Amino acid sequence: MINLEMKEEVVKIAKKADQMELCRHKSGNFSVIDRKEKLIYITPSGISREDLTPEKIIVVDMEGNIVDGNLQPSIETSMHITAYKIKPEAGGVAHTHSRYSTIFACMGKEIPPVSIEAIHYGGKPVKVAEFAPPGSKKLAQTIVEPMKESDVCLLKYHGVIAVGEDLEKALIKLIYVEEVAFLYYHMLALGQKEFMPLNLFDAILNG
């Protein structure tokens, strides 16, 4: 059975990401999963956020076959499916092209947790998945190793992806990745060479 509330959630979070300038126009993609029905609700390909409505959200099965919808699903559908398989606890996947995160993705440079705000995505460095063409099966495979260790990773020359317990929590992780990327970028510009020690995060996370 198709779940209208899940479609509405995808629209809400996709528009929120656009309003926060984490992605622009038709870039980025968002999804939620119904684990019981084994269905993924994902944004369509080539539709601007202004025109996005629940009726335009596409439903696919775990092989990417369209179950509901008249549009094409996001070209990154295979990447979302892979993320859900890597992270069985995930309820949502968000992929954005947020500016500062993408700077580091284009440089192929991981983002260290230079601020306490990195605690919101695990307090670990955000690693970089190797480059593969957008929408390709190869791209989906590049996230496997980085995301075994973390809920977030950069896509080389491309953007950033996160999983969360639900889609809103996935987006929150990307908001904090972008904030830490912003801080790190400016710290580097100011010549800073020492950053927050990782063992401080261990102490916080382990109480």
Buried (B, 14 or more C-beta within 10 A) or exposed (E): EBBEEBBBBBBBBBBBBBEBEBBBEBBBBBBBBBEEBEBBBBBBBEBEBEEBEBEBBBBBEEEBEBBEBEBEBBBBBBBBBBBBEBBEEBBBBBBBBBBBBBBBBBEEBBBBBBBEBBBBBBBBBBBBBBBBEEBBEEBBBBBBEBBEEBBBBBBBBBBBBBBBEBBBBBBBBBBBBBBBBBBBBEBBEEEEEEBBEEEEBEEEEEE
